[in-house]
Amino acid sequence: MRRIGLVRDDRYLGHATGLHHVETPRRLLAINAMLDASGLSNSCRAVAPRSAAIDELCRVHTEAHIEKILDTAGETLRYLDPDTVTGGQSCAAAFLAAGGCIAAVDEVMSGGLDAVFALVRPPGHHAERGRQMGFCLFNNAAVAAAHALCAHGLKRVLIVDWDVHHPNGTQHIFEDRADVLLFSTHRYPFFPGTGAGSEVGQGAGRGFTVNVPLPARATDADYAHIFSAILEPVAREYRPELVLVSAGFDAHRDDPIGGMLVSEDGFALMTDAVMRIADACCGGKALFVLEGGYDLGALRKSVQSVLETLQTGLPDRLNTRCRGANAAPPPLFDQIEDARLSVQPYWKCL
């Protein structure tokens, strides 16, 4: 069994978004109830979060943006844009979310744990260097990656984003760098409008952004094929020293927003692929960061599936379901092949 940690804190519930917003404290309450009912609360070790320091946030955000979030402290509901809302405790929660991911990186890099799932909110992958966006205030995964590079001296960090939405913020923060490889599967065209296969990075970072845009109704088989045919060979060639996952669950078939057909088994398959990479390249060091996912039942089941796979590996019943030698081509094989060809010039393995 791997040693797994959880970043949990009731202060994340203080990020109030109003009665009708889908990114609600109920998301974490549902996950917490599952953790207690399943026994995962006891089998996973608690990792205490801390608030991120200003200089840690400045690695990926502008001072003006940080000041904008600080100015919301103590206010009642405030719409920073049509999607992104803050309440009186949102600023504190955002600092704690970014800092919780930093604490998780430190725990994994110290060898205290093999992998950590940071159950934080607000989410982060849409947050740009200079603005909030799409429910996100600070880019938690980007802050964590920058901390791993700056504080731990790493040279190569892999970020895998399987949220149904493209991580525009994460891409733009790192797109001109080779020390972060971003791999994203997402519905396209869809919010936020970025993430075409032709977006492969810029300058020194060209080839280190890998986008796999998908139409609606992508299945477990599609995602399993993407991870085995594109992510795994590229990641093994890159040889990351840490693997981060922006783990959104809005591609689940029950999600009211995503329009995809992924089940909790699909998230187990993706987790297993990620951990095979981590085991092969960096001693199993991995950090999962909660992003989207808005059906509470789907969220509970999917997070449980990820954690159980992290602890004990893929269930036997899934080992050959979607990726065996005799598996049929996935429904979206042609679209997946187009994405592979977009980055083929940059990777010998492809």
N, C-alpha and C positions, 0 to 999 in steps of 0.2 A: 504493500500500500504506500502511495505517496503521502507525504506530509503536507496537508492542505490548510491554508489559513483563510480567514474571513475578516474583511474590514466591515464592521457594523457599528452604527452609532445612532441613537434616537434623535440626535440633532439634525440628521438628514431629513427627518420628518417635518422639521420646522420650515422647510422651503414650501411656502403656501402659494398655490397657483389659481385658487378660485374653484368654485363648485363644479364648473363645466369643463375644466381643462383636463386633457387625457393624461398629462404627466403629473401625477397626483401622489401624495404620500401613501395612498392605498396600495401602490405598487410595492413599496418596501414592506408594508404591513403584511401583504399576502406572502411575500418571500419569507419574512420572519416566521410566520405561522407554519409554513412548510418546513423550515429548518428545525423548528422545535418538534413538530409532529413526526418527522422522519428520523430524528436522532442526529442529523448532520450538525446541529449546534454543538453536540458533545464530541463528535468525531473530528471536527475541524477546529483548529486553534484560533482564538481571537487575536486579531492584530489591531492595536489601538491606533486610531488616526490622530493626526495633529493638523493644525492649520498651516497651509503653505505660507512661506515668507514671500514678501514682495519681490525680492531678487530672484526667487525660484520661479515665480510667475512671469517675471520679465524675460526669462529665457525664451518664451514663446508668445508673450502678449506685450502690447505697448503700455506704457505708463498711463496714457490717456484712457485706455480701456479699463485698466484696473481701477483707476480713479472713478470711472463711471459706475462700476459695480459697487465700490465703497460708498458712493453717494446714495445708494438705495437702502443702506442699513437703517432699520427702524421705521421705514415708511410702510404704509398700507399698500395694497395691490397697485403695482405700477407696470404698465405695458411698455417695455423697452422697444418692442416691435410687435406686429400683429400676432406673433406666435409665442413670444418669450416674455414671461411675467415674473416679477419679483414681489415678495412680501417682506415683512419686517425682519425675518430671520434668514432670508435667502442669501444675503451676502456672506453671513457666517457659514452657512451650509456649503456655499460654493468654495470658500477658502478651505473648508474641512474636506470637501470632496477631492480637490486637487492634492491637499496634504495627505489624505488617506492613501492615495495612489503612490505618493512619494514614500510614505512609510512602508507600503507593500514592496516597493522596489528594494528598499534597504533590507527588508526581512529576507527576501529571496536572494539578494546578492551576498548577504552575510552567511548564507547556508542554513539559516534557522528553519526555513521551510522550503519545500520544493516549488510550490505554486501557491498563489493567493488569488482569491476572487474578491475584488473591491465592490461591495454592494453600496454604491454611492449615488447620490443625486444632489443637485441637478446633473443631468448627463452632459457630455462635453464635445462630441466629435464634430459638431457643426460650428463651434466657436472659432472664429477667425482670429488672426493676430490682433486686429484692432476693433472687433465688434462681436457682440453676442448674436446668436441666430438659432432658430429651430429648437427652442427650449433650453439651449446650452449657454452657460455664462462663461466658464473657463474650460479650456480643452484639456480634460483630465488625462487622457492617454498621451497627448503631446507633452504635457508637463512631466509625466512619468518618464517618457522616453528621453527628454532633455536632461532630466535628473540622472538617469542612468549613464548618459554620455558624459555629463559634466562632473558629477560627484563620484562616479565609480570608474571613470576612465574607459568606458566601453567604446569600441570603434564601429560596431555594427548592431543595430537594433531592428528587429522585424515587428511591424504592426500589422496584424490581421484584423480586418473590420468586416464582420458578417451581418451587421445591421442592414435592414432593407433599404435605408437611405445612404447615399454616397457621403463619405466623410470629407466634405469640401474643406473644412477648417484644417484637419490633419494634413490633407494633401497640400494645401497652399503653404502651410508652415514649413514643410520639409521638402517640397518638390524640387528644390535646387541643390539638394544635398545627397551624398551617397552613403552617409552613416545611418540613415533610416530608410528601410525598404518598406513601403506601404503596399499592402495587398488588399483589395476591396472587392467583394461581391455585393451587388446592389441592383435594385430595380431601376430601369432606365428606358425612356425618359421618365423622370419622377422628381419630386423635391430632393435636393435643391437645384437640380438642373445640370449639375456637373457630373463627371464620371464616365465620359465616353472612353472607349477602348484606345482611342488615339491620344489620350492624355497620359503620357508616359514619363513626365518630369521634364525639367529644364536644366540646361547648362551641365554642371557637374553631377546633377541628379537625374540626368536623362537615362531612362531604363529602370530607375529605382521606384517608380510608381507603376503598379500593375492593377489596372481596372478590368473587372469582368462584368460588364453591363448585361442585365437580363430583362426579358419581358416579364409581365405578370404570370403567375401560376407556375413558377419554377418549383421543382420537387426536391425531395431528399436525394434522389438519384442524380439530379443535375448538380447539386452542391457537392455531393460525394465525388463526382467525376472532376469537377473544377479543382477540388482540393488535391486529388491524387494526380491529375494530369498537368496542372499548372503550378499550384502553390508548392507542393512538396519538392518537385525537382528544382524549382527556382530557389526556394529557401535553403535547400541542402547545398546548392552552389554558392549562395551568399554566405552561409555559415554564421547566423546571428549569434551574438553572445547573450541575448535575452529576447524572449518572445512576449509581446504584448498583444492582447486581444480586446478590441472594442466589441463587446458582446451585447449586441442588441437582439431582441427576440420578436421584433415586429415582422419578420418574415414567416412567422408561424401561421399555419392555415387558419387559425381562429382569430388572428389579430384584426381589429376593425379598420386598420389603416393600410397594411402592407400589400394585400392582394396576392401573396405567395402561398405555396402549398407545403411548406416545411413543417415537419412534426418534431416533437421532442427527440425522437430517434435521429432525425437529421442533425440536430445540434450535438448529439452524442457522437455521431460520425465525424463532424467537423472538429470537435474537441479532441477526439482520438488522433486525427491527422495532425493537429497542432502539436500535440504532446509527442508524437513520433518525431517531429522536427526538433522540438526542444530537447528530447532525450538524445538525439543523434548529434546535435550541434552545440548545446550549451548546458549539459548536465541536468536537463529537465527544468531549467529556470523559466517560469512563465507567470505572467500577471494577466488576469481577466478583469476588465472594467465594465461595469453595467452601463449600457446605453439605453436604447428604446425597448419597447414591448408593452402593449397597452391592453391586452386581454389578461385579466388577473389569473384566470385558470391556466392559460397557456404559459404565462410567465412563471408561475409556480412549478409547473411540470418541467419546463425547459431548464430553469436554473437547477432544479434537482437532478435532471439528467446530466447536465454538465458536471456538477460536483461529484456525482457518483462515478462518472467516467474518469474524472481526474483522480479520484481515490483508488479505484480498483480496475480501471481499464474498460474497454468496450465490452458490453454483454455478448455472450457467445452467439446469441440469435442474430446479432447484427454483423458479425464478422464477415459474412459473404453476401449479405443481402443486396448491397448496392455496389460493391466493388470487387466481386469475385472474378476469377478468370473468365467465367462464362456469362458474366453480366451483360445484358443488352445495352446498346448505346443509350444514353439518357435522352429524354424528349427534346432538350435544347442543345443537342450535340453541335449543330452547325453554328449557333451563336457563340458557344463556348470556344469552338475552333477559331472563329474570327478574333476573339479576344487573345487567344494564344498566339496567333500570327502577328498581332499588333506589337507584342513584346519579344517575339522570337529573335529579332536582330541583336538583342542585348544580352541574351543568355544562351550559352553553349548547349545547355541541357535540353533546350527546346528545338 
